[in-house]
Amino acid sequence: MKNKAVVLLSGGLDSTTTLAIAQKQGFEVYALSFDYGQRHRVELERAKEIAQNFSVEDHQIMTIDLRQFGGSALTDSIDVPKNRDEDEMSAEIPITYVPARNTIFLSFCLAYAEVKNAQNIFLGVNAVDYSGYPDCRPEFIAAFETLANLATKAGVEGKEKLKIHTPLIQLTKAEIILKGIELGVDYSLTHSCYNPAEDGKACGSCDSCLLRLKGFNEAGFEDPIGYKD
């Protein structure tokens, strides 16, 4: 019988590679995505296609409207920064940071894992190619894993501890892409853009697009998705 894992699946490059890694390691995958009021909701359509492509055991899409709080260019009427170099990206926590998003997402993953009797959660956070998000750091993941084992029935009863896996956390974007290609990931299914056109095409100029394009260039492959410009 396979071990079970909940995989946080955004529909992006990193989370799709993480899903492929979880399956390669032999886990039975339960994918979880979030409709949280993000302006790039096209990623949810990609997440559905990716979940089908990988034949996951189950794929749930949770709805939580973080637009009620706002405070981020992804959930509020704030312009998404464009055409920034890496020094500008790393100067401060970017306005595309959604307050407490990974804490919220991981809490739902934890609940889903409990229901499915899964002792493993996978997420594609990355601390190398700059995102500037405080909830992508190894310290945060370690702290949440401690919390998870204090907060669950399985943890209290002394059963197998829950483990949070972050296989990409120390990889560059190019290394992530090369790993995915090795695992047969179809990156044409993925979406990374924070500010897509109405037809879903990536803008090519937001931080996420620029880091993605840089990664493909350094990996020596052409990005298979369509760009607006």
mmCIF file of the C-alpha atoms, coordinates in Angstrom:
data_MODEL
# 
_entry.id   MODEL 
# 
loop_
_atom_site.group_PDB 
_atom_site.id 
_atom_site.type_symbol 
_atom_site.label_atom_id 
_atom_site.label_alt_id 
_atom_site.label_comp_id 
_atom_site.label_asym_id 
_atom_site.label_entity_id 
_atom_site.label_seq_id 
_atom_site.pdbx_PDB_ins_code 
_atom_site.Cartn_x 
_atom_site.Cartn_y 
_atom_site.Cartn_z 
_atom_site.occupancy 
_atom_site.B_iso_or_equiv 
_atom_site.pdbx_formal_charge 
_atom_site.auth_seq_id 
_atom_site.auth_comp_id 
_atom_site.auth_asym_id 
_atom_site.auth_atom_id 
_atom_site.pdbx_PDB_model_num 
ATOM 1   C CA . MET A 1 1   ? 0.000   0.000  0.000   1.00 0.00 ? 1   MET A CA 1 
ATOM 2   C CA . LYS A 1 2   ? 1.377   3.396  -1.041  1.00 0.00 ? 2   LYS A CA 1 
ATOM 3   C CA . ASN A 1 3   ? 2.040   6.151  1.460   1.00 0.00 ? 3   ASN A CA 1 
ATOM 4   C CA . LYS A 1 4   ? -0.274  9.120  0.959   1.00 0.00 ? 4   LYS A CA 1 
ATOM 5   C CA . ALA A 1 5   ? 0.759   12.734 0.413   1.00 0.00 ? 5   ALA A CA 1 
ATOM 6   C CA . VAL A 1 6   ? -1.109  16.000 0.063   1.00 0.00 ? 6   VAL A CA 1 
ATOM 7   C CA . VAL A 1 7   ? 0.517   18.213 -2.595  1.00 0.00 ? 7   VAL A CA 1 
ATOM 8   C CA . LEU A 1 8   ? -0.191  21.938 -2.711  1.00 0.00 ? 8   LEU A CA 1 
ATOM 9   C CA . LEU A 1 9   ? -0.830  22.491 -6.431  1.00 0.00 ? 9   LEU A CA 1 
ATOM 10  C CA . SER A 1 10  ? -1.080  26.058 -7.698  1.00 0.00 ? 10  SER A CA 1 
ATOM 11  C CA . GLY A 1 11  ? -0.797  25.218 -11.389 1.00 0.00 ? 11  GLY A CA 1 
ATOM 12  C CA . GLY A 1 12  ? 2.639   26.821 -11.523 1.00 0.00 ? 12  GLY A CA 1 
ATOM 13  C CA . LEU A 1 13  ? 6.039   25.493 -12.516 1.00 0.00 ? 13  LEU A CA 1 
ATOM 14  C CA . ASP A 1 14  ? 7.315   24.809 -8.996  1.00 0.00 ? 14  ASP A CA 1 
ATOM 15  C CA . SER A 1 15  ? 4.223   23.064 -7.634  1.00 0.00 ? 15  SER A CA 1 
ATOM 16  C CA . THR A 1 16  ? 3.921   20.887 -10.747 1.00 0.00 ? 16  THR A CA 1 
ATOM 17  C CA . THR A 1 17  ? 7.556   19.798 -10.432 1.00 0.00 ? 17  THR A CA 1 
ATOM 18  C CA . THR A 1 18  ? 6.922   19.057 -6.742  1.00 0.00 ? 18  THR A CA 1 
ATOM 19  C CA . LEU A 1 19  ? 3.916   16.886 -7.659  1.00 0.00 ? 19  LEU A CA 1 
ATOM 20  C CA . ALA A 1 20  ? 6.105   14.948 -10.119 1.00 0.00 ? 20  ALA A CA 1 
ATOM 21  C CA . ILE A 1 21  ? 8.734   14.421 -7.405  1.00 0.00 ? 21  ILE A CA 1 
ATOM 22  C CA . ALA A 1 22  ? 6.112   13.148 -4.925  1.00 0.00 ? 22  ALA A CA 1 
ATOM 23  C CA . GLN A 1 23  ? 4.814   10.634 -7.466  1.00 0.00 ? 23  GLN A CA 1 
ATOM 24  C CA . LYS A 1 24  ? 8.347   9.568  -8.393  1.00 0.00 ? 24  LYS A CA 1 
ATOM 25  C CA . GLN A 1 25  ? 8.979   8.861  -4.693  1.00 0.00 ? 25  GLN A CA 1 
ATOM 26  C CA . GLY A 1 26  ? 6.009   6.497  -4.739  1.00 0.00 ? 26  GLY A CA 1 
ATOM 27  C CA . PHE A 1 27  ? 3.391   8.570  -2.927  1.00 0.00 ? 27  PHE A CA 1 
ATOM 28  C CA . GLU A 1 28  ? -0.325  8.361  -3.632  1.00 0.00 ? 28  GLU A CA 1 
ATOM 29  C CA . VAL A 1 29  ? -1.067  12.016 -4.342  1.00 0.00 ? 29  VAL A CA 1 
ATOM 30  C CA . TYR A 1 30  ? -3.989  14.112 -3.121  1.00 0.00 ? 30  TYR A CA 1 
ATOM 31  C CA . ALA A 1 31  ? -3.723  17.543 -4.742  1.00 0.00 ? 31  ALA A CA 1 
ATOM 32  C CA . LEU A 1 32  ? -5.079  20.722 -3.152  1.00 0.00 ? 32  LEU A CA 1 
ATOM 33  C CA . SER A 1 33  ? -5.514  24.065 -4.941  1.00 0.00 ? 33  SER A CA 1 
ATOM 34  C CA . PHE A 1 34  ? -6.943  27.389 -3.810  1.00 0.00 ? 34  PHE A CA 1 
ATOM 35  C CA . ASP A 1 35  ? -9.285  29.889 -5.381  1.00 0.00 ? 35  ASP A CA 1 
ATOM 36  C CA . TYR A 1 36  ? -8.410  32.759 -3.069  1.00 0.00 ? 36  TYR A CA 1 
ATOM 37  C CA . GLY A 1 37  ? -9.484  35.720 -5.195  1.00 0.00 ? 37  GLY A CA 1 
ATOM 38  C CA . GLN A 1 38  ? -6.185  35.892 -7.083  1.00 0.00 ? 38  GLN A CA 1 
ATOM 39  C CA . ARG A 1 39  ? -6.143  37.984 -10.247 1.00 0.00 ? 39  ARG A CA 1 
ATOM 40  C CA . HIS A 1 40  ? -4.389  35.124 -12.076 1.00 0.00 ? 40  HIS A CA 1 
ATOM 41  C CA . ARG A 1 41  ? -7.236  32.613 -11.632 1.00 0.00 ? 41  ARG A CA 1 
ATOM 42  C CA . VAL A 1 42  ? -6.231  31.006 -14.942 1.00 0.00 ? 42  VAL A CA 1 
ATOM 43  C CA . GLU A 1 43  ? -3.753  29.018 -12.827 1.00 0.00 ? 43  GLU A CA 1 
ATOM 44  C CA . LEU A 1 44  ? -6.698  27.010 -11.446 1.00 0.00 ? 44  LEU A CA 1 
ATOM 45  C CA . GLU A 1 45  ? -7.612  25.779 -14.930 1.00 0.00 ? 45  GLU A CA 1 
ATOM 46  C CA . ARG A 1 46  ? -3.990  24.732 -15.330 1.00 0.00 ? 46  ARG A CA 1 
ATOM 47  C CA . ALA A 1 47  ? -4.071  22.990 -11.953 1.00 0.00 ? 47  ALA A CA 1 
ATOM 48  C CA . LYS A 1 48  ? -7.098  20.939 -13.064 1.00 0.00 ? 48  LYS A CA 1 
ATOM 49  C CA . GLU A 1 49  ? -5.321  19.890 -16.279 1.00 0.00 ? 49  GLU A CA 1 
ATOM 50  C CA . ILE A 1 50  ? -2.128  19.042 -14.397 1.00 0.00 ? 50  ILE A CA 1 
ATOM 51  C CA . ALA A 1 51  ? -3.999  16.951 -11.805 1.00 0.00 ? 51  ALA A CA 1 
ATOM 52  C CA . GLN A 1 52  ? -5.673  15.019 -14.635 1.00 0.00 ? 52  GLN A CA 1 
ATOM 53  C CA . ASN A 1 53  ? -2.382  14.660 -16.497 1.00 0.00 ? 53  ASN A CA 1 
ATOM 54  C CA . PHE A 1 54  ? -0.750  13.105 -13.428 1.00 0.00 ? 54  PHE A CA 1 
ATOM 55  C CA . SER A 1 55  ? -3.831  10.981 -12.607 1.00 0.00 ? 55  SER A CA 1 
ATOM 56  C CA . VAL A 1 56  ? -3.780  12.063 -8.966  1.00 0.00 ? 56  VAL A CA 1 
ATOM 57  C CA . GLU A 1 57  ? -5.990  10.187 -6.519  1.00 0.00 ? 57  GLU A CA 1 
ATOM 58  C CA . ASP A 1 58  ? -8.079  13.285 -5.810  1.00 0.00 ? 58  ASP A CA 1 
ATOM 59  C CA . HIS A 1 59  ? -7.933  17.025 -6.558  1.00 0.00 ? 59  HIS A CA 1 
ATOM 60  C CA . GLN A 1 60  ? -9.740  19.522 -4.365  1.00 0.00 ? 60  GLN A CA 1 
ATOM 61  C CA . ILE A 1 61  ? -10.093 23.267 -5.019  1.00 0.00 ? 61  ILE A CA 1 
ATOM 62  C CA . MET A 1 62  ? -10.820 25.260 -1.877  1.00 0.00 ? 62  MET A CA 1 
ATOM 63  C CA . THR A 1 63  ? -12.427 28.709 -2.037  1.00 0.00 ? 63  THR A CA 1 
ATOM 64  C CA . ILE A 1 64  ? -11.256 31.364 0.419   1.00 0.00 ? 64  ILE A CA 1 
ATOM 65  C CA . ASP A 1 65  ? -11.691 34.983 -0.641  1.00 0.00 ? 65  ASP A CA 1 
ATOM 66  C CA . LEU A 1 66  ? -8.579  36.834 0.502   1.00 0.00 ? 66  LEU A CA 1 
ATOM 67  C CA . ARG A 1 67  ? -9.779  39.880 -1.461  1.00 0.00 ? 67  ARG A CA 1 
ATOM 68  C CA . GLN A 1 68  ? -11.752 40.729 1.671   1.00 0.00 ? 68  GLN A CA 1 
ATOM 69  C CA . PHE A 1 69  ? -8.422  41.608 3.300   1.00 0.00 ? 69  PHE A CA 1 
ATOM 70  C CA . GLY A 1 70  ? -6.554  42.815 0.200   1.00 0.00 ? 70  GLY A CA 1 
ATOM 71  C CA . GLY A 1 71  ? -3.066  44.116 0.900   1.00 0.00 ? 71  GLY A CA 1 
ATOM 72  C CA . SER A 1 72  ? -1.437  42.417 -2.089  1.00 0.00 ? 72  SER A CA 1 
ATOM 73  C CA . ALA A 1 73  ? -1.178  43.125 -5.812  1.00 0.00 ? 73  ALA A CA 1 
ATOM 74  C CA . LEU A 1 74  ? -2.591  39.622 -6.351  1.00 0.00 ? 74  LEU A CA 1 
ATOM 75  C CA . THR A 1 75  ? -5.790  40.234 -4.362  1.00 0.00 ? 75  THR A CA 1 
ATOM 76  C CA . ASP A 1 76  ? -6.282  44.014 -4.448  1.00 0.00 ? 76  ASP A CA 1 
ATOM 77  C CA . SER A 1 77  ? -6.412  46.872 -6.968  1.00 0.00 ? 77  SER A CA 1 
ATOM 78  C CA . ILE A 1 78  ? -2.662  47.413 -6.759  1.00 0.00 ? 78  ILE A CA 1 
ATOM 79  C CA . ASP A 1 79  ? -0.459  47.384 -9.867  1.00 0.00 ? 79  ASP A CA 1 
ATOM 80  C CA . VAL A 1 80  ? 1.763   44.328 -10.347 1.00 0.00 ? 80  VAL A CA 1 
ATOM 81  C CA . PRO A 1 81  ? 5.426   45.482 -10.617 1.00 0.00 ? 81  PRO A CA 1 
ATOM 82  C CA . LYS A 1 82  ? 6.946   45.017 -14.074 1.00 0.00 ? 82  LYS A CA 1 
ATOM 83  C CA . ASN A 1 83  ? 10.356  44.857 -15.735 1.00 0.00 ? 83  ASN A CA 1 
ATOM 84  C CA . ARG A 1 84  ? 12.313  44.850 -12.473 1.00 0.00 ? 84  ARG A CA 1 
ATOM 85  C CA . ASP A 1 85  ? 15.861  43.545 -12.225 1.00 0.00 ? 85  ASP A CA 1 
ATOM 86  C CA . GLU A 1 86  ? 16.846  41.125 -9.466  1.00 0.00 ? 86  GLU A CA 1 
ATOM 87  C CA . ASP A 1 87  ? 18.299  43.896 -7.283  1.00 0.00 ? 87  ASP A CA 1 
ATOM 88  C CA . GLU A 1 88  ? 14.924  45.657 -7.333  1.00 0.00 ? 88  GLU A CA 1 
ATOM 89  C CA . MET A 1 89  ? 13.117  42.379 -6.639  1.00 0.00 ? 89  MET A CA 1 
ATOM 90  C CA . SER A 1 90  ? 15.302  41.676 -3.615  1.00 0.00 ? 90  SER A CA 1 
ATOM 91  C CA . ALA A 1 91  ? 15.247  45.206 -2.163  1.00 0.00 ? 91  ALA A CA 1 
ATOM 92  C CA . GLU A 1 92  ? 12.147  44.518 -0.058  1.00 0.00 ? 92  GLU A CA 1 
ATOM 93  C CA . ILE A 1 93  ? 9.271   42.077 0.375   1.00 0.00 ? 93  ILE A CA 1 
ATOM 94  C CA . PRO A 1 94  ? 7.342   42.511 -2.891  1.00 0.00 ? 94  PRO A CA 1 
ATOM 95  C CA . ILE A 1 95  ? 3.792   43.847 -3.121  1.00 0.00 ? 95  ILE A CA 1 
ATOM 96  C CA . THR A 1 96  ? 2.805   40.491 -4.687  1.00 0.00 ? 96  THR A CA 1 
ATOM 97  C CA . TYR A 1 97  ? 3.274   38.895 -1.243  1.00 0.00 ? 97  TYR A CA 1 
ATOM 98  C CA . VAL A 1 98  ? -0.148  37.771 -0.005  1.00 0.00 ? 98  VAL A CA 1 
ATOM 99  C CA . PRO A 1 99  ? -0.225  38.184 3.798   1.00 0.00 ? 99  PRO A CA 1 
ATOM 100 C CA . ALA A 1 100 ? -0.005  34.813 5.593   1.00 0.00 ? 100 ALA A CA 1 
ATOM 101 C CA . ARG A 1 101 ? -0.931  32.913 2.414   1.00 0.00 ? 101 ARG A CA 1 
ATOM 102 C CA . ASN A 1 102 ? 1.273   29.856 2.943   1.00 0.00 ? 102 ASN A CA 1 
ATOM 103 C CA . THR A 1 103 ? 0.253   29.668 6.614   1.00 0.00 ? 103 THR A CA 1 
ATOM 104 C CA . ILE A 1 104 ? -3.399  29.603 5.521   1.00 0.00 ? 104 ILE A CA 1 
ATOM 105 C CA . PHE A 1 105 ? -2.757  27.108 2.707   1.00 0.00 ? 105 PHE A CA 1 
ATOM 106 C CA . LEU A 1 106 ? -0.721  24.771 4.897   1.00 0.00 ? 106 LEU A CA 1 
ATOM 107 C CA . SER A 1 107 ? -3.465  24.789 7.532   1.00 0.00 ? 107 SER A CA 1 
ATOM 108 C CA . PHE A 1 108 ? -5.932  23.525 4.932   1.00 0.00 ? 108 PHE A CA 1 
ATOM 109 C CA . CYS A 1 109 ? -3.364  20.977 3.707   1.00 0.00 ? 109 CYS A CA 1 
ATOM 110 C CA . LEU A 1 110 ? -3.022  19.770 7.290   1.00 0.00 ? 110 LEU A CA 1 
ATOM 111 C CA . ALA A 1 111 ? -6.790  19.300 7.635   1.00 0.00 ? 111 ALA A CA 1 
ATOM 112 C CA . TYR A 1 112 ? -6.974  17.454 4.302   1.00 0.00 ? 112 TYR A CA 1 
ATOM 113 C CA . ALA A 1 113 ? -4.021  15.250 5.295   1.00 0.00 ? 113 ALA A CA 1 
ATOM 114 C CA . GLU A 1 114 ? -5.726  14.338 8.582   1.00 0.00 ? 114 GLU A CA 1 
ATOM 115 C CA . VAL A 1 115 ? -8.922  13.321 6.803   1.00 0.00 ? 115 VAL A CA 1 
ATOM 116 C CA . LYS A 1 116 ? -6.992  11.199 4.283   1.00 0.00 ? 116 LYS A CA 1 
ATOM 117 C CA . ASN A 1 117 ? -4.652  9.698  6.921   1.00 0.00 ? 117 ASN A CA 1 
ATOM 118 C CA . ALA A 1 118 ? -1.684  11.144 5.056   1.00 0.00 ? 118 ALA A CA 1 
ATOM 119 C CA . GLN A 1 119 ? 1.534   11.760 6.967   1.00 0.00 ? 119 GLN A CA 1 
ATOM 120 C CA . ASN A 1 120 ? 3.167   13.828 4.240   1.00 0.00 ? 120 ASN A CA 1 
ATOM 121 C CA . ILE A 1 121 ? 2.623   17.288 2.750   1.00 0.00 ? 121 ILE A CA 1 
ATOM 122 C CA . PHE A 1 122 ? 4.579   18.514 -0.276  1.00 0.00 ? 122 PHE A CA 1 
ATOM 123 C CA . LEU A 1 123 ? 4.906   22.126 -1.361  1.00 0.00 ? 123 LEU A CA 1 
ATOM 124 C CA . GLY A 1 124 ? 7.079   23.840 -3.928  1.00 0.00 ? 124 GLY A CA 1 
ATOM 125 C CA . VAL A 1 125 ? 8.466   26.758 -1.926  1.00 0.00 ? 125 VAL A CA 1 
ATOM 126 C CA . ASN A 1 126 ? 11.857  28.019 -3.002  1.00 0.00 ? 126 ASN A CA 1 
ATOM 127 C CA . ALA A 1 127 ? 14.374  30.155 -1.119  1.00 0.00 ? 127 ALA A CA 1 
ATOM 128 C CA . VAL A 1 128 ? 17.100  30.507 -3.771  1.00 0.00 ? 128 VAL A CA 1 
ATOM 129 C CA . ASP A 1 129 ? 15.824  32.316 -6.867  1.00 0.00 ? 129 ASP A CA 1 
ATOM 130 C CA . TYR A 1 130 ? 14.489  35.382 -5.157  1.00 0.00 ? 130 TYR A CA 1 
ATOM 131 C CA . SER A 1 131 ? 10.816  35.607 -4.328  1.00 0.00 ? 131 SER A CA 1 
ATOM 132 C CA . GLY A 1 132 ? 11.273  37.597 -1.130  1.00 0.00 ? 132 GLY A CA 1 
ATOM 133 C CA . TYR A 1 133 ? 8.367   35.904 0.601   1.00 0.00 ? 133 TYR A CA 1 
ATOM 134 C CA . PRO A 1 134 ? 8.839   35.297 4.341   1.00 0.00 ? 134 PRO A CA 1 
ATOM 135 C CA . ASP A 1 135 ? 6.642   32.180 4.206   1.00 0.00 ? 135 ASP A CA 1 
ATOM 136 C CA . CYS A 1 136 ? 8.967   30.436 1.739   1.00 0.00 ? 136 CYS A CA 1 
ATOM 137 C CA . ARG A 1 137 ? 11.916  30.211 4.156   1.00 0.00 ? 137 ARG A CA 1 
ATOM 138 C CA . PRO A 1 138 ? 13.180  26.955 5.695   1.00 0.00 ? 138 PRO A CA 1 
ATOM 139 C CA . GLU A 1 139 ? 12.656  28.389 9.216   1.00 0.00 ? 139 GLU A CA 1 
ATOM 140 C CA . PHE A 1 140 ? 8.961   28.895 8.518   1.00 0.00 ? 140 PHE A CA 1 
ATOM 141 C CA . ILE A 1 141 ? 8.511   25.363 7.161   1.00 0.00 ? 141 ILE A CA 1 
ATOM 142 C CA . ALA A 1 142 ? 10.299  23.830 10.162  1.00 0.00 ? 142 ALA A CA 1 
ATOM 143 C CA . ALA A 1 143 ? 8.161   25.868 12.569  1.00 0.00 ? 143 ALA A CA 1 
ATOM 144 C CA . PHE A 1 144 ? 4.934   24.880 10.827  1.00 0.00 ? 144 PHE A CA 1 
ATOM 145 C CA . GLU A 1 145 ? 5.904   21.202 10.901  1.00 0.00 ? 145 GLU A CA 1 
ATOM 146 C CA . THR A 1 146 ? 6.365   21.492 14.677  1.00 0.00 ? 146 THR A CA 1 
ATOM 147 C CA . LEU A 1 147 ? 2.977   23.200 14.942  1.00 0.00 ? 147 LEU A CA 1 
ATOM 148 C CA . ALA A 1 148 ? 1.338   20.518 12.775  1.00 0.00 ? 148 ALA A CA 1 
ATOM 149 C CA . ASN A 1 149 ? 2.483   17.760 15.069  1.00 0.00 ? 149 ASN A CA 1 
ATOM 150 C CA . LEU A 1 150 ? 1.155   19.632 18.109  1.00 0.00 ? 150 LEU A CA 1 
ATOM 151 C CA . ALA A 1 151 ? -2.185  20.472 16.506  1.00 0.00 ? 151 ALA A CA 1 
ATOM 152 C CA . THR A 1 152 ? -3.372  17.118 15.131  1.00 0.00 ? 152 THR A CA 1 
ATOM 153 C CA . LYS A 1 153 ? -5.012  14.049 16.591  1.00 0.00 ? 153 LYS A CA 1 
ATOM 154 C CA . ALA A 1 154 ? -2.285  11.794 15.138  1.00 0.00 ? 154 ALA A CA 1 
ATOM 155 C CA . GLY A 1 155 ? 0.410   13.966 16.685  1.00 0.00 ? 155 GLY A CA 1 
ATOM 156 C CA . VAL A 1 156 ? -1.216  13.937 20.123  1.00 0.00 ? 156 VAL A CA 1 
ATOM 157 C CA . GLU A 1 157 ? -1.801  10.170 20.017  1.00 0.00 ? 157 GLU A CA 1 
ATOM 158 C CA . GLY A 1 158 ? 1.878   9.619  19.256  1.00 0.00 ? 158 GLY A CA 1 
ATOM 159 C CA . LYS A 1 159 ? 1.318   8.034  15.871  1.00 0.00 ? 159 LYS A CA 1 
ATOM 160 C CA . GLU A 1 160 ? 3.597   8.636  12.899  1.00 0.00 ? 160 GLU A CA 1 
ATOM 161 C CA . LYS A 1 161 ? 4.703   12.243 12.719  1.00 0.00 ? 161 LYS A CA 1 
ATOM 162 C CA . LEU A 1 162 ? 3.568   14.470 9.881   1.00 0.00 ? 162 LEU A CA 1 
ATOM 163 C CA . LYS A 1 163 ? 6.394   15.520 7.552   1.00 0.00 ? 163 LYS A CA 1 
ATOM 164 C CA . ILE A 1 164 ? 6.443   18.606 5.341   1.00 0.00 ? 164 ILE A CA 1 
ATOM 165 C CA . HIS A 1 165 ? 8.535   18.067 2.210   1.00 0.00 ? 165 HIS A CA 1 
ATOM 166 C CA . THR A 1 166 ? 10.057  21.021 0.330   1.00 0.00 ? 166 THR A CA 1 
ATOM 167 C CA . PRO A 1 167 ? 12.182  19.334 -2.359  1.00 0.00 ? 167 PRO A CA 1 
ATOM 168 C CA . LEU A 1 168 ? 12.825  22.570 -4.290  1.00 0.00 ? 168 LEU A CA 1 
ATOM 169 C CA . ILE A 1 169 ? 13.739  24.848 -1.423  1.00 0.00 ? 169 ILE A CA 1 
ATOM 170 C CA . GLN A 1 170 ? 17.478  24.982 -2.190  1.00 0.00 ? 170 GLN A CA 1 
ATOM 171 C CA . LEU A 1 171 ? 17.287  24.683 -5.998  1.00 0.00 ? 171 LEU A CA 1 
ATOM 172 C CA . THR A 1 172 ? 17.621  27.475 -8.559  1.00 0.00 ? 172 THR A CA 1 
ATOM 173 C CA . LYS A 1 173 ? 14.820  27.915 -11.080 1.00 0.00 ? 173 LYS A CA 1 
ATOM 174 C CA . ALA A 1 174 ? 17.037  26.358 -13.758 1.00 0.00 ? 174 ALA A CA 1 
ATOM 175 C CA . GLU A 1 175 ? 17.714  23.321 -11.546 1.00 0.00 ? 175 GLU A CA 1 
ATOM 176 C CA . ILE A 1 176 ? 13.974  22.959 -10.889 1.00 0.00 ? 176 ILE A CA 1 
ATOM 177 C CA . ILE A 1 177 ? 13.235  23.011 -14.625 1.00 0.00 ? 177 ILE A CA 1 
ATOM 178 C CA . LEU A 1 178 ? 15.954  20.453 -15.371 1.00 0.00 ? 178 LEU A CA 1 
ATOM 179 C CA . LYS A 1 179 ? 14.594  18.203 -12.615 1.00 0.00 ? 179 LYS A CA 1 
ATOM 180 C CA . GLY A 1 180 ? 11.093  18.491 -14.053 1.00 0.00 ? 180 GLY A CA 1 
ATOM 181 C CA . ILE A 1 181 ? 12.225  17.732 -17.587 1.00 0.00 ? 181 ILE A CA 1 
ATOM 182 C CA . GLU A 1 182 ? 14.048  14.662 -16.244 1.00 0.00 ? 182 GLU A CA 1 
ATOM 183 C CA . LEU A 1 183 ? 10.732  13.559 -14.683 1.00 0.00 ? 183 LEU A CA 1 
ATOM 184 C CA . GLY A 1 184 ? 8.765   14.201 -17.874 1.00 0.00 ? 184 GLY A CA 1 
ATOM 185 C CA . VAL A 1 185 ? 6.874   17.303 -16.699 1.00 0.00 ? 185 VAL A CA 1 
ATOM 186 C CA . ASP A 1 186 ? 4.960   19.045 -19.505 1.00 0.00 ? 186 ASP A CA 1 
ATOM 187 C CA . TYR A 1 187 ? 5.630   22.687 -18.678 1.00 0.00 ? 187 TYR A CA 1 
ATOM 188 C CA . SER A 1 188 ? 3.252   23.860 -21.404 1.00 0.00 ? 188 SER A CA 1 
ATOM 189 C CA . LEU A 1 189 ? 0.452   23.012 -18.943 1.00 0.00 ? 189 LEU A CA 1 
ATOM 190 C CA . THR A 1 190 ? 1.799   25.347 -16.246 1.00 0.00 ? 190 THR A CA 1 
ATOM 191 C CA . HIS A 1 191 ? 1.110   29.016 -15.524 1.00 0.00 ? 191 HIS A CA 1 
ATOM 192 C CA . SER A 1 192 ? 3.333   31.388 -13.543 1.00 0.00 ? 192 SER A CA 1 
ATOM 193 C CA . CYS A 1 193 ? 2.277   34.928 -14.517 1.00 0.00 ? 193 CYS A CA 1 
ATOM 194 C CA . TYR A 1 194 ? 0.888   37.327 -11.902 1.00 0.00 ? 194 TYR A CA 1 
ATOM 195 C CA . ASN A 1 195 ? -0.769  39.603 -14.466 1.00 0.00 ? 195 ASN A CA 1 
ATOM 196 C CA . PRO A 1 196 ? -2.024  37.534 -17.428 1.00 0.00 ? 196 PRO A CA 1 
ATOM 197 C CA . ALA A 1 197 ? -3.956  38.891 -20.416 1.00 0.00 ? 197 ALA A CA 1 
ATOM 198 C CA . GLU A 1 198 ? -7.679  38.144 -20.734 1.00 0.00 ? 198 GLU A CA 1 
ATOM 199 C CA . ASP A 1 199 ? -6.883  35.144 -22.927 1.00 0.00 ? 199 ASP A CA 1 
ATOM 200 C CA . GLY A 1 200 ? -4.627  33.765 -20.188 1.00 0.00 ? 200 GLY A CA 1 
ATOM 201 C CA . LYS A 1 201 ? -1.313  34.502 -21.911 1.00 0.00 ? 201 LYS A CA 1 
ATOM 202 C CA . ALA A 1 202 ? 1.551   35.447 -19.606 1.00 0.00 ? 202 ALA A CA 1 
ATOM 203 C CA . CYS A 1 203 ? 2.633   39.100 -19.557 1.00 0.00 ? 203 CYS A CA 1 
ATOM 204 C CA . GLY A 1 204 ? 6.364   38.340 -19.765 1.00 0.00 ? 204 GLY A CA 1 
ATOM 205 C CA . SER A 1 205 ? 7.289   41.307 -17.568 1.00 0.00 ? 205 SER A CA 1 
ATOM 206 C CA . CYS A 1 206 ? 6.135   40.622 -13.969 1.00 0.00 ? 206 CYS A CA 1 
ATOM 207 C CA . ASP A 1 207 ? 8.665   39.252 -11.452 1.00 0.00 ? 207 ASP A CA 1 
ATOM 208 C CA . SER A 1 208 ? 7.327   35.703 -11.788 1.00 0.00 ? 208 SER A CA 1 
ATOM 209 C CA . CYS A 1 209 ? 7.533   35.717 -15.601 1.00 0.00 ? 209 CYS A CA 1 
ATOM 210 C CA . LEU A 1 210 ? 11.044  37.176 -15.565 1.00 0.00 ? 210 LEU A CA 1 
ATOM 211 C CA . LEU A 1 211 ? 12.320  34.569 -13.083 1.00 0.00 ? 211 LEU A CA 1 
ATOM 212 C CA . ARG A 1 212 ? 10.658  31.801 -15.107 1.00 0.00 ? 212 ARG A CA 1 
ATOM 213 C CA . LEU A 1 213 ? 12.160  32.998 -18.410 1.00 0.00 ? 213 LEU A CA 1 
ATOM 214 C CA . LYS A 1 214 ? 15.590  33.359 -16.785 1.00 0.00 ? 214 LYS A CA 1 
ATOM 215 C CA . GLY A 1 215 ? 15.294  29.797 -15.465 1.00 0.00 ? 215 GLY A CA 1 
ATOM 216 C CA . PHE A 1 216 ? 14.462  28.326 -18.863 1.00 0.00 ? 216 PHE A CA 1 
ATOM 217 C CA . ASN A 1 217 ? 17.283  30.321 -20.473 1.00 0.00 ? 217 ASN A CA 1 
ATOM 218 C CA . GLU A 1 218 ? 19.835  29.087 -17.906 1.00 0.00 ? 218 GLU A CA 1 
ATOM 219 C CA . ALA A 1 219 ? 18.540  25.515 -18.235 1.00 0.00 ? 219 ALA A CA 1 
ATOM 220 C CA . GLY A 1 220 ? 19.047  25.701 -22.009 1.00 0.00 ? 220 GLY A CA 1 
ATOM 221 C CA . PHE A 1 221 ? 15.408  25.118 -22.942 1.00 0.00 ? 221 PHE A CA 1 
ATOM 222 C CA . GLU A 1 222 ? 12.712  27.263 -24.525 1.00 0.00 ? 222 GLU A CA 1 
ATOM 223 C CA . ASP A 1 223 ? 9.693   28.060 -22.356 1.00 0.00 ? 223 ASP A CA 1 
ATOM 224 C CA . PRO A 1 224 ? 6.760   26.239 -24.038 1.00 0.00 ? 224 PRO A CA 1 
ATOM 225 C CA . ILE A 1 225 ? 4.001   28.621 -22.906 1.00 0.00 ? 225 ILE A CA 1 
ATOM 226 C CA . GLY A 1 226 ? 2.624   31.592 -24.833 1.00 0.00 ? 226 GLY A CA 1 
ATOM 227 C CA . TYR A 1 227 ? 3.520   35.151 -23.873 1.00 0.00 ? 227 TYR A CA 1 
ATOM 228 C CA . LYS A 1 228 ? 1.520   38.275 -24.623 1.00 0.00 ? 228 LYS A CA 1 
ATOM 229 C CA . ASP A 1 229 ? 4.525   40.189 -26.035 1.00 0.00 ? 229 ASP A CA 1 
# 
